[in-house]
Amino acid sequence: MGVKRKQHSAEFKARVAMAVLSGEKTLAELSVEFGVHPTMISNWKQELVKRAGELFARGPHGAGGRGCAEGDRRSAPEDRAAAGSSAIFLPGSPPSPEC
């Protein structure tokens, strides 16, 4: 009988792809850390980069159609504290507006 393949969640793939884009670790290091083959990580990274524009294609509310409500806006320090300071910013791009 064949070996059952792992099915990774979209959130996991996004987290791994963002980690490789951050440039803090090599592809080999991330492969060991997440237990995923380097080719898969490269594929996820390419997919993230290719489809990143879709997030902003539908105007200010993105693909989900949900914008920030007036009461949802936080200051940058509050947002970083709420996120546990684990936000990853891509080099050369400004951070997105805070909600």
Biopython code that builds the backbone (N, CA, C, O; Angstrom):
import numpy as np
from Bio.PDB.StructureBuilder import StructureBuilder

atoms = [
    (1, "MET", "N", (0.837, -1.164, 0.000)),
    (1, "MET", "CA", (0.000, 0.000, 0.000)),
    (1, "MET", "C", (0.893, 1.242, 0.000)),
    (1, "MET", "O", (1.970, 1.233, 0.596)),
    (2, "GLY", "N", (0.442, 2.318, -0.673)),
    (2, "GLY", "CA", (1.247, 3.534, -0.804)),
    (2, "GLY", "C", (1.280, 4.357, 0.473)),
    (2, "GLY", "O", (0.467, 4.178, 1.380)),
    (3, "VAL", "N", (2.226, 5.245, 0.513)),
    (3, "VAL", "CA", (2.382, 6.133, 1.655)),
    (3, "VAL", "C", (1.411, 7.302, 1.506)),
    (3, "VAL", "O", (1.314, 7.894, 0.431)),
    (4, "LYS", "N", (0.699, 7.633, 2.569)),
    (4, "LYS", "CA", (-0.233, 8.754, 2.538)),
    (4, "LYS", "C", (0.552, 10.067, 2.566)),
    (4, "LYS", "O", (1.424, 10.266, 3.411)),
    (5, "ARG", "N", (0.227, 10.953, 1.630)),
    (5, "ARG", "CA", (0.916, 12.236, 1.528)),
    (5, "ARG", "C", (0.376, 13.219, 2.544)),
    (5, "ARG", "O", (-0.816, 13.221, 2.851)),
    (6, "LYS", "N", (1.260, 14.055, 3.065)),
    (6, "LYS", "CA", (0.839, 15.106, 3.988)),
    (6, "LYS", "C", (0.062, 16.164, 3.217)),
    (6, "LYS", "O", (0.403, 16.504, 2.085)),
    (7, "GLN", "N", (-0.981, 16.677, 3.845)),
    (7, "GLN", "CA", (-1.717, 17.804, 3.282)),
    (7, "GLN", "C", (-1.541, 18.978, 4.229)),
    (7, "GLN", "O", (-2.002, 18.952, 5.371)),
    (8, "HIS", "N", (-0.866, 20.009, 3.736)),
    (8, "HIS", "CA", (-0.575, 21.179, 4.561)),
    (8, "HIS", "C", (-1.664, 22.226, 4.374)),
    (8, "HIS", "O", (-2.173, 22.419, 3.270)),
    (9, "SER", "N", (-2.015, 22.898, 5.464)),
    (9, "SER", "CA", (-3.036, 23.939, 5.405)),
    (9, "SER", "C", (-2.502, 25.162, 4.661)),
    (9, "SER", "O", (-1.292, 25.344, 4.519)),
    (10, "ALA", "N", (-3.414, 25.979, 4.199)),
    (10, "ALA", "CA", (-3.038, 27.217, 3.516)),
    (10, "ALA", "C", (-2.259, 28.132, 4.455)),
    (10, "ALA", "O", (-1.326, 28.813, 4.030)),
    (11, "GLU", "N", (-2.641, 28.146, 5.725)),
    (11, "GLU", "CA", (-1.960, 28.993, 6.699)),
    (11, "GLU", "C", (-0.511, 28.542, 6.884)),
    (11, "GLU", "O", (0.394, 29.370, 6.986)),
    (12, "PHE", "N", (-0.297, 27.221, 6.927)),
    (12, "PHE", "CA", (1.055, 26.684, 7.075)),
    (12, "PHE", "C", (1.904, 27.070, 5.868)),
    (12, "PHE", "O", (3.036, 27.528, 6.019)),
    (13, "LYS", "N", (1.352, 26.884, 4.671)),
    (13, "LYS", "CA", (2.088, 27.217, 3.446)),
    (13, "LYS", "C", (2.447, 28.702, 3.421)),
    (13, "LYS", "O", (3.563, 29.071, 3.055)),
    (14, "ALA", "N", (1.502, 29.544, 3.810)),
    (14, "ALA", "CA", (1.756, 30.979, 3.823)),
    (14, "ALA", "C", (2.841, 31.330, 4.833)),
    (14, "ALA", "O", (3.710, 32.155, 4.553)),
    (15, "ARG", "N", (2.793, 30.698, 6.016)),
    (15, "ARG", "CA", (3.798, 30.976, 7.053)),
    (15, "ARG", "C", (5.194, 30.578, 6.567)),
    (15, "ARG", "O", (6.161, 31.308, 6.788)),
    (16, "VAL", "N", (5.299, 29.419, 5.905)),
    (16, "VAL", "CA", (6.590, 28.953, 5.394)),
    (16, "VAL", "C", (7.076, 29.880, 4.278)),
    (16, "VAL", "O", (8.247, 30.258, 4.247)),
    (17, "ALA", "N", (6.177, 30.244, 3.364)),
    (17, "ALA", "CA", (6.559, 31.124, 2.252)),
    (17, "ALA", "C", (7.002, 32.492, 2.759)),
    (17, "ALA", "O", (7.961, 33.063, 2.239)),
    (18, "MET", "N", (6.313, 33.022, 3.769)),
    (18, "MET", "CA", (6.706, 34.312, 4.333)),
    (18, "MET", "C", (8.061, 34.211, 5.031)),
    (18, "MET", "O", (8.853, 35.153, 5.003)),
    (19, "ALA", "N", (8.317, 33.076, 5.649)),
    (19, "ALA", "CA", (9.604, 32.881, 6.321)),
    (19, "ALA", "C", (10.752, 32.900, 5.316)),
    (19, "ALA", "O", (11.802, 33.481, 5.588)),
    (20, "VAL", "N", (10.562, 32.272, 4.165)),
    (20, "VAL", "CA", (11.630, 32.264, 3.166)),
    (20, "VAL", "C", (11.789, 33.658, 2.561)),
    (20, "VAL", "O", (12.906, 34.057, 2.232)),
    (21, "LEU", "N", (10.702, 34.401, 2.410)),
    (21, "LEU", "CA", (10.795, 35.756, 1.868)),
    (21, "LEU", "C", (11.471, 36.720, 2.836)),
    (21, "LEU", "O", (12.065, 37.712, 2.413)),
    (22, "SER", "N", (11.384, 36.435, 4.117)),
    (22, "SER", "CA", (12.011, 37.323, 5.096)),
    (22, "SER", "C", (13.531, 37.319, 4.965)),
    (22, "SER", "O", (14.186, 38.303, 5.309)),
    (23, "GLY", "N", (14.097, 36.213, 4.466)),
    (23, "GLY", "CA", (15.533, 36.143, 4.241)),
    (23, "GLY", "C", (16.366, 35.898, 5.482)),
    (23, "GLY", "O", (17.594, 35.955, 5.419)),
    (24, "GLU", "N", (15.729, 35.626, 6.609)),
    (24, "GLU", "CA", (16.479, 35.415, 7.847)),
    (24, "GLU", "C", (17.165, 34.049, 7.888)),
    (24, "GLU", "O", (18.204, 33.890, 8.530)),
    (25, "LYS", "N", (16.583, 33.068, 7.204)),
    (25, "LYS", "CA", (17.157, 31.722, 7.183)),
    (25, "LYS", "C", (17.250, 31.238, 5.750)),
    (25, "LYS", "O", (16.530, 31.716, 4.873)),
    (26, "THR", "N", (18.139, 30.287, 5.518)),
    (26, "THR", "CA", (18.288, 29.716, 4.186)),
    (26, "THR", "C", (17.156, 28.730, 3.918)),
    (26, "THR", "O", (16.450, 28.305, 4.833)),
    (27, "LEU", "N", (17.002, 28.379, 2.659)),
    (27, "LEU", "CA", (15.989, 27.407, 2.257)),
    (27, "LEU", "C", (16.221, 26.068, 2.954)),
    (27, "LEU", "O", (15.271, 25.411, 3.379)),
    (28, "ALA", "N", (17.478, 25.671, 3.067)),
    (28, "ALA", "CA", (17.807, 24.409, 3.733)),
    (28, "ALA", "C", (17.436, 24.447, 5.214)),
    (28, "ALA", "O", (16.902, 23.473, 5.744)),
    (29, "GLU", "N", (17.715, 25.561, 5.880)),
    (29, "GLU", "CA", (17.367, 25.691, 7.289)),
    (29, "GLU", "C", (15.853, 25.629, 7.494)),
    (29, "GLU", "O", (15.371, 24.981, 8.423)),
    (30, "LEU", "N", (15.105, 26.310, 6.618)),
    (30, "LEU", "CA", (13.648, 26.294, 6.723)),
    (30, "LEU", "C", (13.086, 24.903, 6.438)),
    (30, "LEU", "O", (12.097, 24.489, 7.042)),
    (31, "SER", "N", (13.719, 24.194, 5.523)),
    (31, "SER", "CA", (13.293, 22.837, 5.198)),
    (31, "SER", "C", (13.379, 21.934, 6.424)),
    (31, "SER", "O", (12.467, 21.154, 6.699)),
    (32, "VAL", "N", (14.470, 22.046, 7.147)),
    (32, "VAL", "CA", (14.653, 21.248, 8.362)),
    (32, "VAL", "C", (13.681, 21.707, 9.448)),
    (32, "VAL", "O", (13.063, 20.884, 10.123)),
    (33, "GLU", "N", (13.550, 23.019, 9.611)),
    (33, "GLU", "CA", (12.683, 23.571, 10.657)),
    (33, "GLU", "C", (11.222, 23.162, 10.477)),
    (33, "GLU", "O", (10.557, 22.789, 11.444)),
    (34, "PHE", "N", (10.722, 23.231, 9.238)),
    (34, "PHE", "CA", (9.311, 22.937, 8.995)),
    (34, "PHE", "C", (9.055, 21.500, 8.546)),
    (34, "PHE", "O", (7.902, 21.076, 8.461)),
    (35, "GLY", "N", (10.118, 20.746, 8.259)),
    (35, "GLY", "CA", (9.949, 19.359, 7.839)),
    (35, "GLY", "C", (9.334, 19.213, 6.460)),
    (35, "GLY", "O", (8.545, 18.301, 6.214)),
    (36, "VAL", "N", (9.701, 20.118, 5.560)),
    (36, "VAL", "CA", (9.147, 20.142, 4.212)),
    (36, "VAL", "C", (10.309, 20.190, 3.219)),
    (36, "VAL", "O", (11.321, 20.843, 3.475)),
    (37, "HIS", "N", (10.166, 19.502, 2.092)),
    (37, "HIS", "CA", (11.218, 19.480, 1.073)),
    (37, "HIS", "C", (11.446, 20.890, 0.517)),
    (37, "HIS", "O", (10.487, 21.638, 0.326)),
    (38, "PRO", "N", (12.711, 21.260, 0.253)),
    (38, "PRO", "CA", (13.015, 22.596, -0.262)),
    (38, "PRO", "C", (12.269, 22.949, -1.553)),
    (38, "PRO", "O", (11.922, 24.110, -1.766)),
    (39, "THR", "N", (12.024, 21.968, -2.404)),
    (39, "THR", "CA", (11.289, 22.231, -3.646)),
    (39, "THR", "C", (9.869, 22.701, -3.355)),
    (39, "THR", "O", (9.357, 23.596, -4.028)),
    (40, "MET", "N", (9.234, 22.099, -2.354)),
    (40, "MET", "CA", (7.888, 22.516, -1.989)),
    (40, "MET", "C", (7.903, 23.947, -1.464)),
    (40, "MET", "O", (7.019, 24.739, -1.791)),
    (41, "ILE", "N", (8.889, 24.277, -0.666)),
    (41, "ILE", "CA", (8.993, 25.635, -0.126)),
    (41, "ILE", "C", (9.167, 26.634, -1.270)),
    (41, "ILE", "O", (8.538, 27.692, -1.275)),
    (42, "SER", "N", (10.018, 26.299, -2.235)),
    (42, "SER", "CA", (10.226, 27.178, -3.387)),
    (42, "SER", "C", (8.933, 27.364, -4.177)),
    (42, "SER", "O", (8.624, 28.469, -4.622)),
    (43, "ASN", "N", (8.180, 26.278, -4.348)),
    (43, "ASN", "CA", (6.906, 26.369, -5.069)),
    (43, "ASN", "C", (5.914, 27.269, -4.333)),
    (43, "ASN", "O", (5.229, 28.082, -4.954)),
    (44, "TRP", "N", (5.840, 27.121, -3.013)),
    (44, "TRP", "CA", (4.927, 27.943, -2.218)),
    (44, "TRP", "C", (5.337, 29.414, -2.275)),
    (44, "TRP", "O", (4.481, 30.295, -2.350)),
    (45, "LYS", "N", (6.639, 29.680, -2.239)),
    (45, "LYS", "CA", (7.142, 31.047, -2.322)),
    (45, "LYS", "C", (6.766, 31.665, -3.669)),
    (45, "LYS", "O", (6.291, 32.800, -3.722)),
    (46, "GLN", "N", (6.979, 30.916, -4.760)),
    (46, "GLN", "CA", (6.644, 31.419, -6.088)),
    (46, "GLN", "C", (5.150, 31.706, -6.205)),
    (46, "GLN", "O", (4.754, 32.712, -6.793)),
    (47, "GLU", "N", (4.329, 30.834, -5.653)),
    (47, "GLU", "CA", (2.881, 31.019, -5.687)),
    (47, "GLU", "C", (2.474, 32.266, -4.900)),
    (47, "GLU", "O", (1.618, 33.031, -5.344)),
    (48, "LEU", "N", (3.084, 32.468, -3.742)),
    (48, "LEU", "CA", (2.777, 33.642, -2.926)),
    (48, "LEU", "C", (3.150, 34.922, -3.664)),
    (48, "LEU", "O", (2.362, 35.867, -3.702)),
    (49, "VAL", "N", (4.325, 34.959, -4.240)),
    (49, "VAL", "CA", (4.786, 36.144, -4.960)),
    (49, "VAL", "C", (3.897, 36.403, -6.175)),
    (49, "VAL", "O", (3.532, 37.545, -6.454)),
    (50, "LYS", "N", (3.551, 35.330, -6.897)),
    (50, "LYS", "CA", (2.746, 35.464, -8.109)),
    (50, "LYS", "C", (1.344, 35.982, -7.801)),
    (50, "LYS", "O", (0.800, 36.787, -8.556)),
    (51, "ARG", "N", (0.763, 35.529, -6.703)),
    (51, "ARG", "CA", (-0.625, 35.868, -6.401)),
    (51, "ARG", "C", (-0.784, 36.996, -5.392)),
    (51, "ARG", "O", (-1.910, 37.319, -5.015)),
    (52, "ALA", "N", (0.298, 37.597, -4.948)),
    (52, "ALA", "CA", (0.220, 38.675, -3.950)),
    (52, "ALA", "C", (-0.578, 39.855, -4.474)),
    (52, "ALA", "O", (-1.286, 40.502, -3.702)),
    (53, "GLY", "N", (-0.486, 40.152, -5.751)),
    (53, "GLY", "CA", (-1.218, 41.270, -6.333)),
    (53, "GLY", "C", (-2.721, 41.106, -6.263)),
    (53, "GLY", "O", (-3.449, 42.098, -6.250)),
    (54, "GLU", "N", (-3.202, 39.869, -6.217)),
    (54, "GLU", "CA", (-4.641, 39.619, -6.134)),
    (54, "GLU", "C", (-5.239, 40.184, -4.847)),
    (54, "GLU", "O", (-6.422, 40.522, -4.809)),
    (55, "LEU", "N", (-4.440, 40.286, -3.808)),
    (55, "LEU", "CA", (-4.930, 40.819, -2.546)),
    (55, "LEU", "C", (-5.416, 42.253, -2.693)),
    (55, "LEU", "O", (-6.320, 42.682, -1.976)),
    (56, "PHE", "N", (-4.828, 42.985, -3.608)),
    (56, "PHE", "CA", (-5.132, 44.400, -3.769)),
    (56, "PHE", "C", (-5.857, 44.690, -5.078)),
    (56, "PHE", "O", (-6.096, 45.855, -5.398)),
    (57, "ALA", "N", (-6.207, 43.678, -5.829)),
    (57, "ALA", "CA", (-6.796, 43.856, -7.153)),
    (57, "ALA", "C", (-8.209, 44.409, -7.111)),
    (57, "ALA", "O", (-8.641, 45.037, -8.078)),
    (58, "ARG", "N", (-8.929, 44.205, -6.053)),
    (58, "ARG", "CA", (-10.330, 44.617, -6.004)),
    (58, "ARG", "C", (-10.540, 45.893, -5.210)),
    (58, "ARG", "O", (-11.579, 46.056, -4.571)),
    (59, "GLY", "N", (-9.597, 46.780, -5.237)),
    (59, "GLY", "CA", (-9.756, 48.058, -4.557)),
    (59, "GLY", "C", (-9.254, 48.021, -3.132)),
    (59, "GLY", "O", (-8.488, 47.134, -2.756)),
    (60, "PRO", "N", (-9.688, 48.991, -2.337)),
    (60, "PRO", "CA", (-9.135, 49.138, -0.990)),
    (60, "PRO", "C", (-9.512, 48.024, -0.029)),
    (60, "PRO", "O", (-8.886, 47.897, 1.024)),
    (61, "HIS", "N", (-10.503, 47.218, -0.348)),
    (61, "HIS", "CA", (-10.938, 46.178, 0.580)),
    (61, "HIS", "C", (-10.331, 44.820, 0.277)),
    (61, "HIS", "O", (-10.612, 43.857, 0.990)),
    (62, "GLY", "N", (-9.505, 44.710, -0.763)),
    (62, "GLY", "CA", (-8.838, 43.452, -1.081)),
    (62, "GLY", "C", (-9.805, 42.401, -1.580)),
    (62, "GLY", "O", (-10.961, 42.707, -1.875)),
    (63, "ALA", "N", (-9.347, 41.169, -1.677)),
    (63, "ALA", "CA", (-10.143, 40.077, -2.225)),
    (63, "ALA", "C", (-11.279, 39.675, -1.310)),
    (63, "ALA", "O", (-12.305, 39.189, -1.786)),
    (64, "GLY", "N", (-11.126, 39.861, -0.020)),
    (64, "GLY", "CA", (-12.152, 39.442, 0.912)),
    (64, "GLY", "C", (-13.328, 40.385, 0.993)),
    (64, "GLY", "O", (-14.374, 40.015, 1.527)),
    (65, "GLY", "N", (-13.187, 41.596, 0.477)),
    (65, "GLY", "CA", (-14.272, 42.549, 0.495)),
    (65, "GLY", "C", (-14.504, 43.180, 1.865)),
    (65, "GLY", "O", (-15.489, 43.896, 2.045)),
    (66, "ARG", "N", (-13.635, 42.938, 2.819)),
    (66, "ARG", "CA", (-13.796, 43.487, 4.162)),
    (66, "ARG", "C", (-12.719, 44.522, 4.400)),
    (66, "ARG", "O", (-11.525, 44.238, 4.306)),
    (67, "GLY", "N", (-13.153, 45.706, 4.704)),
    (67, "GLY", "CA", (-12.202, 46.765, 5.019)),
    (67, "GLY", "C", (-12.130, 46.939, 6.519)),
    (67, "GLY", "O", (-12.726, 46.166, 7.269)),
    (68, "CYS", "N", (-11.414, 47.936, 6.955)),
    (68, "CYS", "CA", (-11.323, 48.241, 8.378)),
    (68, "CYS", "C", (-12.521, 49.078, 8.772)),
    (68, "CYS", "O", (-12.813, 50.084, 8.125)),
    (69, "ALA", "N", (-13.210, 48.684, 9.807)),
    (69, "ALA", "CA", (-14.269, 49.509, 10.356)),
    (69, "ALA", "C", (-13.609, 50.595, 11.187)),
    (69, "ALA", "O", (-12.479, 50.427, 11.644)),
    (70, "GLU", "N", (-14.299, 51.700, 11.383)),
    (70, "GLU", "CA", (-13.705, 52.807, 12.132)),
    (70, "GLU", "C", (-13.221, 52.362, 13.508)),
    (70, "GLU", "O", (-12.149, 52.783, 13.943)),
    (71, "GLY", "N", (-13.977, 51.530, 14.196)),
    (71, "GLY", "CA", (-13.598, 51.090, 15.527)),
    (71, "GLY", "C", (-12.477, 50.073, 15.542)),
    (71, "GLY", "O", (-11.921, 49.786, 16.601)),
    (72, "ASP", "N", (-12.130, 49.514, 14.374)),
    (72, "ASP", "CA", (-11.101, 48.480, 14.298)),
    (72, "ASP", "C", (-9.688, 49.029, 14.185)),
    (72, "ASP", "O", (-8.723, 48.284, 14.356)),
    (73, "ARG", "N", (-9.551, 50.293, 13.906)),
    (73, "ARG", "CA", (-8.221, 50.852, 13.677)),
    (73, "ARG", "C", (-7.447, 50.936, 14.990)),
    (73, "ARG", "O", (-7.973, 51.374, 16.013)),
    (74, "ARG", "N", (-6.191, 50.507, 14.939)),
    (74, "ARG", "CA", (-5.297, 50.574, 16.097)),
    (74, "ARG", "C", (-4.062, 51.344, 15.699)),
    (74, "ARG", "O", (-3.744, 51.472, 14.517)),
    (75, "SER", "N", (-3.381, 51.846, 16.683)),
    (75, "SER", "CA", (-2.105, 52.497, 16.391)),
    (75, "SER", "C", (-1.068, 51.401, 16.153)),
    (75, "SER", "O", (-1.264, 50.256, 16.561)),
    (76, "ALA", "N", (0.020, 51.749, 15.500)),
    (76, "ALA", "CA", (1.058, 50.771, 15.189)),
    (76, "ALA", "C", (1.593, 50.056, 16.431)),
    (76, "ALA", "O", (1.728, 48.833, 16.394)),
    (77, "PRO", "N", (1.907, 50.757, 17.539)),
    (77, "PRO", "CA", (2.412, 50.040, 18.717)),
    (77, "PRO", "C", (1.382, 49.060, 19.291)),
    (77, "PRO", "O", (1.745, 47.972, 19.737)),
    (78, "GLU", "N", (0.091, 49.447, 19.279)),
    (78, "GLU", "CA", (-0.937, 48.531, 19.781)),
    (78, "GLU", "C", (-1.034, 47.305, 18.895)),
    (78, "GLU", "O", (-1.191, 46.188, 19.388)),
    (79, "ASP", "N", (-0.939, 47.511, 17.578)),
    (79, "ASP", "CA", (-1.041, 46.398, 16.646)),
    (79, "ASP", "C", (0.126, 45.439, 16.820)),
    (79, "ASP", "O", (-0.064, 44.223, 16.812)),
    (80, "ARG", "N", (1.336, 45.975, 16.977)),
    (80, "ARG", "CA", (2.497, 45.107, 17.174)),
    (80, "ARG", "C", (2.372, 44.330, 18.469)),
    (80, "ARG", "O", (2.745, 43.159, 18.528)),
    (81, "ALA", "N", (1.857, 44.964, 19.500)),
    (81, "ALA", "CA", (1.680, 44.275, 20.781)),
    (81, "ALA", "C", (0.636, 43.172, 20.644)),
    (81, "ALA", "O", (0.812, 42.085, 21.192)),
    (82, "ALA", "N", (-0.449, 43.438, 19.919)),
    (82, "ALA", "CA", (-1.501, 42.442, 19.726)),
    (82, "ALA", "C", (-0.998, 41.269, 18.890)),
    (82, "ALA", "O", (-1.409, 40.127, 19.096)),
    (83, "ALA", "N", (-0.105, 41.561, 17.945)),
    (83, "ALA", "CA", (0.427, 40.510, 17.085)),
    (83, "ALA", "C", (1.601, 39.797, 17.731)),
    (83, "ALA", "O", (2.132, 38.848, 17.155)),
    (84, "GLY", "N", (2.009, 40.219, 18.884)),
    (84, "GLY", "CA", (3.150, 39.589, 19.555)),
    (84, "GLY", "C", (4.459, 39.912, 18.878)),
    (84, "GLY", "O", (5.414, 39.144, 18.994)),
    (85, "SER", "N", (4.531, 41.024, 18.174)),
    (85, "SER", "CA", (5.743, 41.474, 17.475)),
    (85, "SER", "C", (6.287, 40.424, 16.520)),
    (85, "SER", "O", (7.496, 40.351, 16.302)),
    (86, "SER", "N", (5.397, 39.602, 15.944)),
    (86, "SER", "CA", (5.854, 38.577, 15.011)),
    (86, "SER", "C", (5.542, 38.947, 13.574)),
    (86, "SER", "O", (5.603, 38.092, 12.691)),
    (87, "ALA", "N", (5.208, 40.207, 13.323)),
    (87, "ALA", "CA", (4.885, 40.640, 11.971)),
    (87, "ALA", "C", (6.124, 40.558, 11.098)),
    (87, "ALA", "O", (7.232, 40.863, 11.541)),
    (88, "ILE", "N", (5.928, 40.142, 9.851)),
    (88, "ILE", "CA", (7.023, 40.045, 8.894)),
    (88, "ILE", "C", (6.752, 41.048, 7.785)),
    (88, "ILE", "O", (5.703, 40.996, 7.144)),
    (89, "PHE", "N", (7.687, 41.959, 7.554)),
    (89, "PHE", "CA", (7.552, 42.922, 6.491)),
    (89, "PHE", "C", (8.510, 42.550, 5.383)),
    (89, "PHE", "O", (9.670, 42.231, 5.645)),
    (90, "LEU", "N", (8.039, 42.586, 4.145)),
    (90, "LEU", "CA", (8.882, 42.269, 3.007)),
    (90, "LEU", "C", (9.824, 43.427, 2.736)),
    (90, "LEU", "O", (9.434, 44.586, 2.878)),
    (91, "PRO", "N", (11.067, 43.130, 2.345)),
    (91, "PRO", "CA", (11.997, 44.205, 2.050)),
    (91, "PRO", "C", (11.524, 45.020, 0.856)),
    (91, "PRO", "O", (11.077, 44.466, -0.148)),
    (92, "GLY", "N", (11.627, 46.343, 0.973)),
    (92, "GLY", "CA", (11.268, 47.205, -0.134)),
    (92, "GLY", "C", (9.790, 47.521, -0.234)),
    (92, "GLY", "O", (9.379, 48.208, -1.170)),
    (93, "SER", "N", (8.972, 47.043, 0.700)),
    (93, "SER", "CA", (7.549, 47.352, 0.633)),
    (93, "SER", "C", (7.109, 47.930, 1.975)),
    (93, "SER", "O", (7.521, 47.458, 3.035)),
    (94, "PRO", "N", (6.264, 48.959, 1.912)),
    (94, "PRO", "CA", (5.796, 49.554, 3.167)),
    (94, "PRO", "C", (4.821, 48.629, 3.864)),
    (94, "PRO", "O", (4.164, 47.822, 3.206)),
    (95, "PRO", "N", (4.710, 48.725, 5.173)),
    (95, "PRO", "CA", (3.732, 47.897, 5.886)),
    (95, "PRO", "C", (2.325, 48.278, 5.468)),
    (95, "PRO", "O", (2.075, 49.423, 5.090)),
    (96, "SER", "N", (1.409, 47.329, 5.533)),
    (96, "SER", "CA", (0.034, 47.595, 5.150)),
    (96, "SER", "C", (-0.644, 48.463, 6.198)),
    (96, "SER", "O", (-0.173, 48.537, 7.333)),
    (97, "PRO", "N", (-1.763, 49.133, 5.833)),
    (97, "PRO", "CA", (-2.466, 49.965, 6.801)),
    (97, "PRO", "C", (-2.943, 49.119, 7.980)),
    (97, "PRO", "O", (-3.334, 47.962, 7.820)),
    (98, "GLU", "N", (-2.902, 49.708, 9.135)),
    (98, "GLU", "CA", (-3.286, 48.999, 10.355)),
    (98, "GLU", "C", (-4.797, 48.979, 10.499)),
    (98, "GLU", "O", (-5.463, 49.967, 10.187)),
    (99, "CYS", "N", (-5.335, 47.887, 10.960)),
    (99, "CYS", "CA", (-6.771, 47.769, 11.247)),
    (99, "CYS", "C", (-6.941, 47.599, 12.727)),
    (99, "CYS", "O", (-8.068, 47.479, 13.209)),
]
sb = StructureBuilder()
sb.init_structure("model")
sb.init_model(0)
sb.init_chain("A")
sb.init_seg("    ")
for serial, (resi, resn, name, xyz) in enumerate(atoms, 1):
    if name == "N":
        sb.init_residue(resn, " ", resi, " ")
    sb.init_atom(name, np.array(xyz, "f"), 0.0, 1.0, " ", f" {name:<3s}", serial, name[0])
structure = sb.get_structure()
